[in-house]
Amino acid sequence: MSVPASTTPEQALTELLAIMARLRDPVQGCAWDLAQDMQSLAPYTIEEAYEVVEAIAQGDAQAQCEELGDLLLQIVFQAQLASEQGGFRFADVAAAISAKLIRRHPHIFRDGRLDLPRIELTPEQVSAQWDEIKAVEKAISAAQGKVATPAFLDKVGAGHSPLRRAEKLQARAGEVGYDWQDPRPVLAKLREELDEFEQALDHGLGQDALQDELGDILFCTTNLARQVGVDSEQALLGGIAKFRRRFGYIEQALGKRGESLSDASLAEMEALWQGAKREGM
């Protein structure tokens, strides 16, 4: 969908906010939108963010534009819900990030102004400056009693995917020596965790126990990836892509026989899977 070149960002955003308000209108709104709350929307926010990442990886500009719109909708939706509850508004969200960007870029916005020449810094210096300002802001908030004094691992925020957060927590603990220096002990730990999962399965310990043990396995696997210098998320994405290729091979091979996936047995599909593997897929 194209919009007139004369349409300003302000006009487009004003229209989006009006649409969201109408969808949430108690009388004339949409039943699905009215049934949502912040908790029910949270999974969609994560899903949309990943779809943006996928569109970027594919180099599909049109898809990226569409997915960014879907992600923006989640922000607008959450702000609408908050405003209905007497909390923050979309304007507060935008103003807060604007203020943060100005505070964290003093080499650009000197004295909080937008019209002064920048101070030349390297990307590394900018990153270090950002972290320093962020640490000062957190210390001030802690001193004012707005937030609790942060623990050592609190430096790793919750704003990461689970795999990335596990990776960063492990690296943070490693800064004070709580880390292996060789992947082999991690492999041994992984085998230990697999054994514990099998024991929980054999003893019928239930879903909570299985989830707990599986969490340990995933955490340990992420640590193994970090130890050998492999990005766990990229490795998983590679595994997903491989699965799609090989399963697609199965589907095509069955189609050539005049069969469908639902008609084939597990043994037939596994034989075709091994065929795809032999072909290097």
For each residue, the residues with C-beta under 8 A, 3 or more apart:
1:
2:
3: 7 12
4: 7
5:
6:
7: 3 4 11 12
8: 11 12
9: 12 13
10: 13 14
11: 7 8 14 15
12: 3 7 8 9 15 16
13: 9 10 16 17
14: 10 11 17 18
15: 11 12 18 19
16: 12 13 19 20 72 73 76
17: 13 14 20 21 76 80 90
18: 14 15 21 22
19: 15 16 22 23
20: 16 17 23 24 73 76 77 80
21: 17 18 24 25 80
22: 18 19 25 28 29
23: 19 20 29 30 33 34
24: 20 21 29 33 34 80 81 84
25: 21 22 28 29
26: 29 34
27:
28: 22 25
29: 22 23 24 25 26 33 34
30: 23 33 34
31: 34 35
32: 35 36
33: 23 24 29 30 36 77
34: 23 24 26 29 30 31
35: 31 32 40
36: 32 33 40 41 77 81
37: 40 41 81
38: 41 42 78 81 82
39: 42
40: 35 36 37 43
41: 36 37 38 44 45 74 77 78 81
42: 38 39 45 46
43: 40 46 47
44: 41 47 48 74
45: 41 42 48 49 71 74 78
46: 42 43 49 50
47: 43 44 50 51
48: 44 45 51 52 67 70 71 73 74
49: 45 46 52 53 71
50: 46 47 53 54
51: 47 48 54 55 67 70 71
52: 48 49 55 56 64 67 68 70 71
53: 49 50 56 57
54: 50 51 57 58 67
55: 51 52 58 60 63 64 66 67
56: 52 53 59 64
57: 53 54
58: 54 55 63
59: 56
60: 55 63 64
61: 64 65
62: 65 66
63: 55 58 60 66 67
64: 52 55 56 60 61 67 68
65: 61 62 68 69
66: 55 62 63 69 70
67: 48 51 52 54 55 63 64 70 71
68: 52 64 65 71 72
69: 65 66 72 73
70: 48 51 52 66 67 73 74
71: 45 48 49 51 52 67 68 74 75
72: 16 68 69 75 76
73: 16 20 48 69 70 76 77
74: 41 44 45 48 70 71 77 78
75: 71 72 78 79 90 93
76: 16 17 20 72 73 79 80 90
77: 20 33 36 41 73 74 80 81
78: 38 41 45 74 75 81 82
79: 75 76 82 83 88 89 90 92 93
80: 17 20 21 24 76 77 83 84 90
81: 24 36 37 38 41 77 78 84 85
82: 38 78 79 85 87 88 89
83: 79 80 86 87 88 89 90
84: 24 80 81
85: 81 82
86: 83
87: 82 83
88: 79 82 83 92 93
89: 79 82 83 92 93
90: 17 75 76 79 80 83 93 94
91: 94 95
92: 79 88 89 95 96
93: 75 79 88 89 90 96 97
94: 90 91 97 98
95: 91 92 98 99
96: 92 93 99 100
97: 93 94 100 101
98: 94 95 101 102
99: 95 96 102 103
100: 96 97 103 104
101: 97 98 104 105 109
102: 98 99 105 109 112
103: 99 100 106 133 137
104: 100 101 129 130 133 134
105: 101 102 108 109 126
106: 103 109 110 119 129 133
107: 110 118 119 120 121 126 129
108: 105 118 119
109: 101 102 105 106 112 113 114 116
110: 106 107 113 116 118 119
111: 116
112: 102 109
113: 109 110 116
114: 109
115:
116: 109 110 111 113
117:
118: 107 108 110
119: 106 107 108 110
120: 107
121: 107 125 126 129
122: 125 126
123: 126 127
124: 127 128
125: 121 122 128 129
126: 105 107 121 122 123 129 130
127: 123 124 130 131
128: 124 125 131 132
129: 104 106 107 121 125 126 132 133
130: 104 126 127 133 134
131: 127 128 134 135
132: 128 129 135 136
133: 103 104 106 129 130 136 137
134: 104 130 131 137 138
135: 131 132 138 139
136: 132 133 139 140
137: 103 133 134 140 141
138: 134 135 141 142 147 150
139: 135 136 142 143
140: 136 137 143 144
141: 137 138 144 146 147
142: 138 139 145 146 147 148 149 150
143: 139 140
144: 140 141
145: 142
146: 141 142
147: 138 141 142 150
148: 142
149: 142
150: 138 142 147 154 155
151: 154
152: 155 172 176
153: 156 169 172 173
154: 150 151 157
155: 150 152 172
156: 153 160 165 168 169 172
157: 154 160
158: 165
159:
160: 156 157 164 165 168
161: 164 165 233
162: 165 166 218
163: 166 167 218 222 232 233 236
164: 160 161 167 168 232 233
165: 156 158 160 161 162 168 169
166: 162 163 169 170 218 219 222 223 232
167: 163 164 170 171 222 225 226 232
168: 156 160 164 165 171 172
169: 153 156 165 166 172 173
170: 166 167 173 174 179 222 223 226
171: 167 168 174 175 179 226
172: 152 153 155 156 168 169 175
173: 153 169 170 176 178 179
174: 170 171 177 178 179
175: 171 172
176: 152 173
177: 174
178: 173 174
179: 170 171 173 174
180: 183 185 186 223 227
181:
182: 185 186 227
183: 180 186 187 224 227 228
184: 187 188
185: 180 182 188 189
186: 180 182 183 189 190 220 223 224 227
187: 183 184 190 191 224
188: 184 185 191 192
189: 185 186 192 193 220 223
190: 186 187 193 194 217 220 221 224
191: 187 188 194 195
192: 188 189 195 196
193: 189 190 196 197 213 216 217 220
194: 190 191 197 198 217
195: 191 192 198 199
196: 192 193 199 200 213 216
197: 193 194 200 201 210 213 214 216 217
198: 194 195 201 202
199: 195 196 202 203
200: 196 197 203 205 209 210 213
201: 197 198 204 205 210
202: 198 199
203: 199 200
204: 201
205: 200 201 208 209 210
206: 209 210
207: 210 211
208: 205 211 212
209: 200 205 206 212 213
210: 197 200 201 205 206 207 213 214
211: 207 208 214 215
212: 208 209 215 216
213: 193 196 197 200 209 210 216 217
214: 197 210 211 217 218
215: 211 212 218 219
216: 193 196 197 212 213 219 220
217: 190 193 194 197 213 214 220 221
218: 162 163 166 214 215 221 222
219: 166 215 216 222 223
220: 186 189 190 193 216 217 223 224
221: 190 217 218 224 225 232
222: 163 166 167 170 218 219 225 226 232
223: 166 170 180 186 189 219 220 226 227
224: 183 186 187 190 220 221 227 228
225: 167 221 222 228 230 231 232 235
226: 167 170 171 222 223 229 230 232
227: 180 182 183 186 223 224
228: 183 224 225
229: 226
230: 225 226 234 235
231: 225 234 235
232: 163 164 166 167 221 222 225 226 235 236
233: 161 163 164 236 237
234: 230 231 237 238
235: 225 230 231 232 238 239
236: 163 232 233 239 240
237: 233 234 240 241
238: 234 235 241 242
239: 235 236 242 243
240: 236 237 243 244
241: 237 238 244 245
242: 238 239 245 246 281
243: 239 240 246 247
244: 240 241 247 248
245: 241 242 248 249 276 281
246: 242 243 249 250 273 276 277 281
247: 243 244 250 251 273
248: 244 245 251 252
249: 245 246 252 253 272 273 275 276 279 281
250: 246 247 253 254 261 264 269 272 273 276
251: 247 248 254 255 261
252: 248 249 255 256
253: 249 250 256 257 272 275
254: 250 251 257 259 260 261 263 264 268 269 272
255: 251 252 258 259 260
256: 252 253
257: 253 254
258: 255
259: 254 255 263 264
260: 254 255 263 264
261: 250 251 254 264 269
262:
263: 254 259 260
264: 250 254 259 260 261 268 269
265: 268 269
266: 269 270
267: 270 271
268: 254 264 265 271 272
269: 250 254 261 264 265 266 272 273
270: 266 267 273 274
271: 267 268 274 275
272: 249 250 253 254 268 269 275 276
273: 246 247 249 250 269 270 276 277
274: 270 271 277 278
275: 249 253 271 272 278 279
276: 245 246 249 250 272 273 279 281
277: 246 273 274 280 281
278: 274 275
279: 249 275 276
280: 277
281: 242 245 246 249 276 277
